[in-house]
Every structure is written in structure tokens, then in C-alpha cells.
Amino acid sequence: MISIKSAKELEQMRIAGRIVAETHEKLKEVIRPGITTKELDIIAEEYIRKSGALPAFKGYYGFPASICTSINEQVVHGIPGPVVLKSGDVVGIDIGAIYDGYYGDAARTHGIGEISSNAQKLIKVTQESFFAGIEYAREGNRLSDISHAIQSYVESHGYSVVRDLVGHGIGKKMHEDPQIPNYGAPGRGPRLAAGMALAIEPMVNQGKYAVKTLSDGWTVVTADGSLSAHYENTIVITKEAPELLTHL
């Protein structure tokens, strides 16, 4: 069942979302060739806790870290560790925080040092596809209107949207109803209503959309080894334009 958030609940979610957004900014300041993904994880966890929140991913179904760091062909759920980032890498960072029982969730993809023009375009199109999608995140529209807009934008640039993974409702739980694919025909699914909180997250591959999960049980990679990018924000449907809770 899709929950409609009260004004009080949205206030808590705004705080959680702001902490997530600020944590992304902290990592943006330090991400560079030579840093390890574990160092990024430590910085993020320290900032989240210092801000009065908890890292939402740590221990979630046994996930061993506070953030996800997905490099190059890794789509999502990469586990931070001793890997040293190098110039030319593309790294998706997904961050979640819990404040007073409410969740915020957002992802960004970064180019490390000098990256190829193709990688730059992939990151740009992925971010732009999110904003193309939320043009339709308005009261009275159907959920799949968002999905269709994302898919159309991505495919118009020659890329593919991952189909095995979806966005989701969010609130007192990380993953709530509804599931939100990044593809599909318009005019389907539940009608959007003010107070719905959604995590919209295009995952875009340079190659085909097929993915697989590595033996660690977490890291999802492109089946063809192509680059992937990820962009996500927690939003709230309002009477007018959607409100972005994880975007400073």
C-alpha cells in the first residue's frame, strides 16, 4: 500500500534528505584519484552520524558498509573497500540516512580525474533523464508516466535503462510501495497524489540493459561489461512541482 506522508512526517524526511545531500557534497570535495572507496565510506558515515542521523545502508539485509560505491561496469550496490580510485574511473555513490525513523536516499555518479567524453555524456544523460522523468511527477499523473519519460530520454541518446532494478517509495522504511521502473508505457500504475514520497533512480548503461550480480551477493554489474551510471533523489509529490528532498 502506498502511504501518504503527513506534514510532520515530511519535515522529518526533509532533514534526512538534507543530511544525505550534504554527505554527497562532502564526498564530492574529497573524491579524487588515489582515494580508496573505504575512505569515502568512513567520511560519509562520520558526517551522517555527526549530523544526528544513522547510515541507512549499514547492516541493511547484512550490507557491510555505510554507502555503496559502484565503479565503471558496476551498476549499484558496490561494497567500499581497499580499491584505489584512478583517473578515468566512473563511480556511482549511493547514500542513505535515517533521521528520527525516516529515510532519505540519493545517488550521484562522479568522473575521477580525466574521463572520456563518452563517460561524461553517460553521466550527463543519466542525470538529465531523472529530471525528464520528474517533469511528470505531478498530482493526477500515472506512475508510469515518470518511467516512460526516463526511458524515452535515455534511449534517445543511444543508451539503455536497467530493467532488473527499480526506484521505490520511501518513508519509515527504505523500500516502500510502489516500485518504480525506469521503463514502460505511459498511463499505467497508480495515480500520483500529493504526499507520496518516491525515490526516483535511473540506472543507465552504455551498452545493453542486462545485468548480473557478482559472487559477493551485492554488486550488480552490466552483463556486457559496459559503463553504467546512477542518479537518484528522494522527491515528494505536491499540488504543483515535485519537491526534491535530497538536492541542495
N, C-alpha and C positions, 0 to 999 in steps of 0.2 A: 504494500500500500504506500502511495506517495504522501508524505507528510507536508503540511503547510506550516511554515515556521511563524511563530508569533513575533511581535516587535521585540520582546525581551530576548527571545532566542536569537534573533538576528543580530542584536547588539553583541552577544557573546561570540557569534560567528564572525562578526566584523573584527573583533580583537584577535581571534585565532587566525583569520585571514591576513591581518596586518603583520602579525608575527611571522607567518610564512613568507610574505612578500619581503619583509626586512631581512630575513635569513637569506633569501635569494640574493639580495643586494650585497650582503656581507660576503657571500661566496664569489660573486661577480668581481669584487675588489681584489680577491686573492688568487683566483683561478688563473693558472699560467703554466707554461712548460716547466717541468721539474717538480711540481707538487704531486703528492700522491692522493688517490681518492680517499684513503683513510684519513689524511689530514683534513680534507674537506668535511668529512663526516664528523670529526672531532669539533671543528669550528662551528658547524651547524648545530650540533647538539648543545654545545656550551651556550650559544646565543639563544636557542629556544628555551632552555631551562632558565637562563638569566632573565628572560622576558616573562617568566611566570607560567610557562606552558610546558607540556611534555611532548617529546618527539613521538609522533603518531605511529611511525612505522616500526619502531624498535620493539621487537617481540611480537609483532602482529603476525599471527599464524607461524611464529618462530623466526621471522625475519631478523637477521643478526645485527642490523645497523640502523642508524637514525635517518639516513637518506638513501635514495637509490642513485647510483652513478652508472650510466649506460654508455659505453664507448663504441663509436663507429657503427659496426653492424649490430650492436646490441640495441634492442628497441626499448625495453623497460626492465626494471627490477634488477639491474646490475648491482652487485654487492661491493661496497667500498672495501679496499684492501691495499696491498703494497704497490699496486700498479702505478707507475710514474707517468703522468701525462706528458705528451710530447707535441711539438709543433706539428700542426696538420690534423690532429685528432678532433673529432666531433664528440661532445659529451653532453648527454641529457641528464639533468639533475632534477629529481622529483623529491619534494619536501612536504611533509605533513606535520601539523601541530594540533594538540588538544588543549583548549583553554576552558576551564570550568566545565568540562564534559562535552564541549562542542569542537568539531573538527574544521580545519582548513587544509586545503590540498592544492598544490600548484607545481607545475614543471616548466623548466626552461632548457633550451639547448644552446651550448656555447661552442664556438670555434676556438681552438687552442693555438695561440701564435698565428702563423700564416697558414690559412686553409685555402683549399682550391675554390675556384669560382663556382664549381658545381656544388660543393658543400655549402658555400654561402647562400646559393639560391635555394637549396633544400631547406635550410634553417628559416629563411625568409618566407618561403611559401607555406611552411608548416605554421608559422606564427600568423600569417595573413589568413590562412584557412580558418583558424579559430575565430577571428574577427568577422570573416564572411559568414560563419555559422551563427554567431550570436546576433547578427542582424535580424534573425528570425526568432530569437529568444524573447518573444513578447507574448503577453497575455492574449489568449484566444487562438494562437497558432498551435499546430501539432508538433509533437516532439520530433518527428522525423523530418520536419522542415529544416531543423538545425543540421541533422545528419546529412541530408541531401545537399545542402549548401556547402558543407565541408568537402564532401566527396567531389562535387562538381568543380570546386575551385582547385583542389589538388590534382585531379585528373586532367584539367585544362592545361596544366603545366607539365604533364607527362609523367607524373609520379603516381603512386598507389597508396591507398589508406589501408592500414592493418584492419583485418576483419575479425580476428580471433579475440581482440581486446576492445573494451568499450569504456566510455565515460559512465558516470553514475550519479545518483542522488547522494546527498551528504548532509550531515547534521549531527545528531547524537551518536551516529555510527559513521565510520569511514565510508562504507559502501551501503547505501540505501537504495530503494526503488526511486526512479526507474533506471534500468540500464539504457545507455545512450550510445548506440553505434555511431561510427563516423561515416556511414554509407547508408544508402537506401532510398526508396522512392519517397517523395514528399506527401504530406497529407495523411500520415498514418500515426498511430500511437495516441497516447493520452493528450488531451488539450492542456496547454500551458496555463497556469494560474498564478497570480501574484502570491508570493510567499514560498514558492518552490525553490529549493536550493540545489544547484546542479554543479557537478564537476565536469566541464567540457574539456576533452583532451585528444585532439588529433595526434595520431601516431602515423608518420608518413615515411614511406620507403622510396629510395631512388629506383629500386627495381620492382620486382613483383611483391604482392601483398602477403604471400605465405610466410609464416614464422614457425619457429620451433623453440622448445625450452631445453637449456643445457642440463648436464647431469647434476648441477648443484640444486636443481629443482626450482630455481628462481629466475635466472637470467634468460630472457626471451631475446632471440636473435633472428635476423632475416634469414630465410631458408637459402637464399641465393648469395648471401654474403655482401649484399649492397648496403650502403649507408642508410641510417634511419635517424629521424629527428622527432622530437616530442615537445608539445607546448600545451599547457593546461592552466586554467584558472577556475576557482570556485566563484559561481555567479548566483544571483538571486533574481528571479522573475519579479518585475514590479508592474505597476499600471502603465508604465512608459518603457523607457530603455532599460535593459538589464543592468543591475549593479554588480560591478566586479569587486569581490571581497579580497582578492589576493594580488591586486595590481595597485602599486603605489601611484 
